[in-house]
Amino acid sequence: MKASARNQFSGTVNEVTIGAVNAEVHVGLKGGETIVASITKDSVETLAIETGKNVIVLVKAPQIIVVTDFGGYRISARNQLEGTVTNVKAGAVNTEVDIVLSGGDNITATVTNDSVETLGLRKGQAATAIFKAGAVILGVQG
């Protein structure tokens, strides 16, 4: 799929929970991680999303928050993917941070240069990529 979203994952729908307006879709990645998407009930029907269906997960890089130390706090964002920083590419204002997940998938975040400095982000460092279920877009073939 060609799309402007930097983060594109292939996965399989493991669970679909339908609500009055929205649905929660759990997508399993090859490494065992799960991404949770919150999409409309209409989208589930239009895309014929059901358990076992292969989907593409899209998440734009600016929607990713990078955390290196939770300091004992827990957060409400459903998607918290642990990995290792593989690349830190500074720009004039923002920096691209690549994190490889345990299953081999890569996720890219765009964060401010100040955030990189504050977190001391560097290659080889453990980091968690966090994003809300509402930041996820699902695509299907056909």
KAVENRA-V856066 format. One record per residue. PSI is psi as a letter, one per 20 degrees, with the letter a starting at -180 (NA if undefined). OMEGA is omega as a letter, one per 20 degrees, with the letter a starting at -180 (999 if undefined). D_LAST is the distance of its C-alpha to the last C-alpha in whole Angstrom. Layout:
# KAVENRA-V856066
<<PSI:OMEGA:D_LAST> <PSI:OMEGA:D_LAST>>
This chain:
# KAVENRA-V856066
<<p:r:12> <o:a:14> <q:a:16> <i:r:20> <p:a:20> <h:a:22> <o:r:21> <p:a:17> <p:r:17> <p:r:15> <r:a:16> <p:r:16> <p:r:16> <h:a:20> <q:r:21> <p:r:20> <o:a:23> <p:r:23> <a:a:25> <h:a:26> <g:a:24> <r:r:23> <q:r:21> <p:a:22> <p:r:19> <p:a:21> <p:r:18> <p:r:20> <r:a:21> <h:a:22> <j:r:25> <i:r:26> <q:r:25> <p:r:23> <p:r:22> <p:r:22> <p:r:20> <o:a:21> <r:a:19> <q:r:19> <h:r:19> <h:r:17> <h:r:14> <g:a:14> <g:a:14> <g:a:12> <i:a:9> <l:a:11> <p:r:12> <r:r:15> <p:r:17> <i:a:16> <p:r:12> <p:a:11> <r:r:11> <p:r:12> <p:r:15> <p:r:17> <p:r:20> <q:a:23> <h:r:26> <i:r:28> <i:a:27> <p:r:28> <p:r:32> <p:r:34> <p:r:37> <i:a:39> <o:a:42> <i:r:41> <k:r:45> <i:r:45> <q:r:42> <q:a:39> <r:a:36> <i:a:34> <p:a:31> <h:a:28> <o:r:27> <n:a:30> <o:a:29> <q:r:32> <b:a:32> <p:r:34> <p:r:35> <i:a:34> <p:r:34> <o:a:36> <o:a:36> <q:r:38> <a:a:38> <h:a:40> <g:a:39> <r:r:36> <p:r:35> <p:r:32> <p:r:33> <p:r:30> <p:r:31> <p:r:29> <r:a:29> <h:a:30> <i:r:27> <i:r:27> <q:r:24> <p:r:25> <p:a:25> <p:r:27> <q:r:29> <o:a:31> <r:r:34> <q:r:38> <h:r:40> <g:r:43> <h:r:40> <g:r:40> <g:a:44> <g:a:44> <i:a:42> <k:a:44> <p:r:40> <q:r:41> <p:r:39> <i:a:39> <q:r:40> <p:r:38> <q:r:36> <p:r:33> <p:a:30> <p:r:30> <q:a:27> <q:r:27> <h:r:24> <i:r:23> <i:a:23> <p:r:20> <p:r:16> <q:r:13> <q:r:10> <q:r:7> <q:r:4> <NA:999:0>>
